[in-house]
Amino acid sequence: MAVEHDPVLLRPVEDLFLPLQPGSVLCDATLGAGGHTARFLELCTTCSIVGIDADTRMLDQARRRLGATKRVEFVHGWFDEVLANRRGFDRILIDLGISMVHLREGNRGFSFLEDGPLDMRLDATGPDETAEELIQQWSESEIADTIYRYGEERYSRRIAAAIVRERPGGIRTTGALAEIIRRAVPPPYRRGRIHPATRTFQALRIAVNRELERLERVIPRAARALNPGGRLAIISFHSLEDRIVKHRFRDLCGSVSSTTGEKEPILESGDRFRIVTRKPIVPDESETRENPASRSAKLRVLEKAEKG
């Protein structure tokens, strides 16, 4: 039985993407189970959509949900890599973070509540190393720094020391790692509002999939891929992501060119942008009540100016 995943901030995205002109081309750069795309297909019966996902299993689930339609192009890949070579979009949506599907299925290694292999790769077909491999290879300081930087975990050094102490015997499952973390932190922390392994698992997932690096790269590439008048919407779920989105949007509005560290220029000369959302849009009380996983979501929208 497929695990359901509710699309976050669906109505605000809809409001900010409308009106859609007949024949508009949209990109759902994090297709997932296809919730946002299903709504886009309803809103515009002549629009076409490019749906991108790094996870082949999620692509299969989206295909089943959306059915046989020529209006959706399903693309397997990372959004920063795919959008480096695509143009002509009127709307682009990037919904960051992890799907509830991943968190509820233990066999992918994302969940500390369901025991499974310590993998955490969104693209299980790719060359990226697993979380198990990384914690075996990294030094204690590298583990601690990663957990602190990406998880904002106050007990990162205790946890890193415990991982290094236990890893000679192998740390192969999510359950084993979660128990090591639980024992490493003080008893009051174990009884806190969130599971003591939450921040460490988040940090390792971000590191395994290079999520923040990809976010840094995709923003100027997605901006370049927009048609004049097009809009880029990004939903983030924690402060590290939102900070990057906010600053990169400001960068794009402050200059006509940008780079992502590579030699090629990312934006066309003369491209101009404006930030549509002065402050990030957050879920209302009704949405957070119905979908508690949405409570930390923030939506920011950028628009490419018309030529002339």
N, C-alpha and C positions, 0 to 999 in steps of 0.2 A: 504493500500500500504506500503510495507516495505521500511524503510529508508536505503539508501545506505551508506556504510562505506568503504572508500578507504584504503587498507592496506598500512602502512607507510614503507618506505625504502625497498620496495619489491626487487628491483634489487640488492642492496648491500647485503641483506640477502642471496639471491640466489647465488651471486658470492662467498660468504664466506662459504656457505654450500656445494657447488660443489667441487669435483665430489662426487656423491652419488653411492655407490656400490649397485649392485642388491640385493634386499632383505633387504635393510637398514630399520631401525625402527626410525621414527621421533616422536617428541612430540611437538605439538602446545599447550603450557600450558595456553594460553589465546586465545582460539579458536575464540571467537567473532562471526562475521558473516561468518568466514571461508575463508577470502581472501587469507591469506598466505597458508593455507592448500590446497586450490584449485590449487595454483601454484605448490606446492610440488608434488601433484598428477600428474601434467603434466610433471614435470621434471624427475620423476622416476616412471615408470609404474609398477615396481615390489615392490616398497616400501610400507610399512604400516605406519599409523599415529595414534597416540593417541591424541585426541583433548579434552582438559580440559576447562571447564568454570563453574564459580560459578552461572551464571545466566541461569536458565532453558529456558527463552525466547530466549536468544542468541543461545543456543544449538539447539532449534527448528528451528531458522532461518538458522543456519549452515547446518542442515540436509536437509532443503529445497534447499539450494544452491548447496550442494555437491551431492545430489541425493542418490539413493540406491547404496551403495558400501560397500563391506565387507573389504575394505582396510582402513577404518577409524573406530576407536573405540571411541564413544562419551562418555565422562565421566563427570558427574555432581559433582563438588566439588571445593575446593580451591586448587590452585596449590601446595602450601607448604605442605598440608596434603596428597594429592594424591602422590606426588613425594617422600614422606617419605618412601613409601612402594613399589616403582617401581624401576626396574633396566633395563639395556640392551638397552639404547637409543644411537643411533649414532649422532643424532642432536636434540637439544632442543631449542625452541624459546619461549621467554617470552616477550610479547609486553604489557608494563605497561600502566597505565592511563585509561581513560574512553573512551568508544566508542562514536562516533558521533551519533549513534543510541540513546544512553541514553540522550544525550544533546538535541536532537531534539524532543524527546517525553516527554511531561510534566508530564505524569502520574506516573513516577518513582521517581520524586523528585530531579533530578540532575540539572535541568535547571532553571535559574532565568528569562529566557525569555518566558517560557511557564508555566503557573500556574498549580500547581498540589500538591498532598499531600507531606509533608515534610518528605520523607522516606530516600532516598539515599542508601538503601541496595542493593548491587549487587546480593546477594542471598536472595530474598524475602521470601524464604521458611525456612530460618535458624533462629536461636535464637537471632541474633544480634539485639540490640536496634536501633530504627530509629533516624534520626537527630532530629526530634521533641521531642522524649523522652530524648535525651541527653541534649538538651539546657534547658529542664525543670528541669533536675536533677542537673546539674553542678552548682558550685558556679560561681560567676562573674569572679573570678581570673582564674578558670579552663577554662572557655570559652575564656577569653582573651589570656591565654597562648597557648591554642590549635590553635586559629586563627593566632597568631603570629608565632608559631613554624611551623605549617603545611602549612600556607598560606603566611607567610612572609608579613603579613598585617601591615602597619605602624600605622593604626588607630584601632588596635585590642581592646584597652581598651575603646575607645569611643563606638565601636560596641557592646562589651560585656555589657557595662553599659546600652545601649539602649535595648538590648535583655532582660536583667533582669528586666528592668523597664516595658516592654510591656508584658512579659510572663504570668502575672497573668490572663490576658484575653485570653490566648492561642495563640500560634503561630503555626498554623496547615498547612499552605501552603507555597510553595516556593515564591509566589508573596508577601505574607505578610512579610516574612523574608527579601526579597530583598528590599522592601519599607522601612523597619526599618533601614536597612543598609544604604540605600540612604540618609535618613534623618539624620543619625548619623554622616556622614562624611562631611567635609567642601565643600562648593559649587564648588570650582575649581576641587576638586577630582572627583566630580560627572560627570564632563565634560571631564574626562581624556580619554586616549587611550583605556582603557578597562573598562568594566562595574564595578562600585564600589563594587558589590557583588561577583565578580569573585574569589578573594582570599579567602573570607570567605566560600563560597560554596566548594571550593577545600579543604580547611582545614577540614570542617565537613565531607565531603565524605571520606577523608583519615582516619579520626578518626572512623567513623561509621564502615568501612570495615577493619580497622586495617592494612591498606595497607603497611605501612613501616615496621611494625613488620613481616608481611608475607614475604616481600621482603628479610629481614634479614635472615629469616629461609630458604627460598626456595633456595638461592644461593648454600650453601654447600650441600643441599639435591639433587639439580639438578646435581651438579658436581659429586656427588657420583653415581648418576643414569646413568652417561655416560659410554659407552664402551670405552676401550683404543682407542685413536685417535678420539674420539667423540668431538663435539663442542657444547658449550652453548652460545647462542646469546640473549642479553637482550637489548630491546629498552626502554629507559626512556624518560620522558617528562618534568621533572623539576629538579632543582638542588638538592633537597633532595634525590630523587631517584638515580640520577647519582652519587652522592657522595657515597651512600651505595654500588652501583655496583662497582665503581672504587676501593674502599677500600677493599671490600670482595674479589674481584679478586686478588688484591695484596696479601691479607692474604693467599689465597689458593696457590699462587705461592711461598710464603715464608716459608711454613711449610707443613708437610705431614699429619697433623691432625688438626681438628677444631671441635668446638661444637657450638650449637645454644642455649645454656643455659640449655638444658636438660642433663640428666645423660649419655645417650648413645653417643658414638663417632659417628660423622657424616661421616668421610672419612675413607676409608680402608687404612691400613698401606701400605706405598709404593706408594700411588697415587701421581703423579706429574702433574703439570699444567703449561701452558704458556699462556700469554696474546697475542692474535693474532692481536688485534687492538691497536697499540701504542698510538694513540689518538682516541677519539670517532669519528665515522663516522656520518656525518650530511646530511640532504637532500640537493640536488643541487638546483639551482635556478629554474629549470624546475619543479621539484616536488613541491616546496613551492608555485610556481605560480598556479599550477593546484590543489594543496591541501594545502591551508593555514594552516590547523590544524597540518600539519607535521613540521612546522618551528622550533619548540623547541625540536624535536626528536634527540636523540643521541643513537648510536648503539655501544655496546662493545661486544667482542667475546673472550671466553676462550676455550682452548683446553686441553683435558686430554692426557697426553703422553702415547705412546705405552709402554707396559710392556717390561722389559728386559734391 
